[in-house]
């Protein structure tokens, strides 16, 4: 799947999450596209580093429970993305935590459906 199509799926996941989850707001679909771009860039630049640091800091447990570690890193990166763009507003870390799960689930489902074509 190409990078533009992945970005579009992530943007749709951001927009749908904003429709479902109170406290998670994007300014229309254009805001979702911008927020997805910022989040994707932060994830590319910092995601692997944060997973490594958490994995080492927890003496390897973070690597064994990679799903949970990835979920926490996504929540941290969502809050950071909200700080970098005014098109994304997240009420609390708890909201970011739930949003991380929703965005991952919606994005995975969207990419799976598009890959089947």
N, C-alpha and C positions, 0 to 999 in steps of 0.2 A: 504494500500500500504506500502510495506516495506521501510526501511530507505535507502537501497542501490538503490532501484528502484527510489525513490524520488530524490536521489543524481544524478542518471543518467539523469533524466528528467531536473533537474536544470542545470546540465552540458551542456546538449543539448541546453537549453535556453540561457546559456551564449555564447555558440558557435554561435548559430543563430543570436543573438543580435550583436555579433562582425562582422558577415557577412553583416548585414543590416545597422548598425549605424556607420557612420564615427566618429572617435575620441574614439571609444571603441574597444580595441584590446586585444585579448588573443593569446597566442602562441600555436596554434593548439588545437586539442581536449584534449590533455593531460593538456595543460594550462587551458582549460575550466574546467576540472575536479578538478584541484588544486584550481582554483579561486572559484569554487562552494563550495568546502570544507571549505575554509577560510570564505567565505560569510555566509555559513550555520552555522558555529560555532559562528561567531560574531552575527548573527541574534538570535541564541539560547541564547547566553550569555547576549547580550546587547539590543536586539530588544524590549523586553517587558519593560525594564527599560526606554528606550528612549520614547516609546509610553506613558508610565505613566507620565514621566516628562513633555512632551509636552502637554499632556492632562490637567495636573494640572496647568502648566504655562499659558495656554490659558483659564483658568477658566472654563474648561469643554467643550469648543467648539471643542478642539482636539478629545474628545471622541465622540461628535456628528458627526463630519466629519472624522470618523476613516479611511476611504479610503484615504483621502488626507494625514492624519497623517502618515499612513503606507507607502505611496508613498514617503514622505519626509524622513522617517526613512530608507527606502530601499536605497535611494540616498546617505544618509550619510554613511550607512554601506558599500555600494559599494566603495565609496571613501576611507574608512578606509581599506577595503579589498585590494584595489589597493596599499595602503601604506605598507601592510604586505607581499605582494607577488610581485615578479618582472615579473610574467607571465600574469599580468593584468595591462593594462594601460588605464586610463580614462583622456581625455583631460581637461575637465572642470566639474564643478558641474552641469551645464545645461545638459551636455552629460550624467552624472550619473542619473539625474532626468528622462530623456527620457529612458535611459537604464533600470531603475527601473520599468518603466511602461511596456516596452517590455518583460523583463524577467518575470514579474508577469503574463502577458497575455500568453506568450508562455508556461510557466511552468504550469499555470492553465489548458490550453488547453491540454497539454501533459498528465497531471495527469487525466484529465477527460476522455480522449480517452483510457488510459490504464485501468482505473477503470471500464469501460464498458465491458471489456473482460471477 
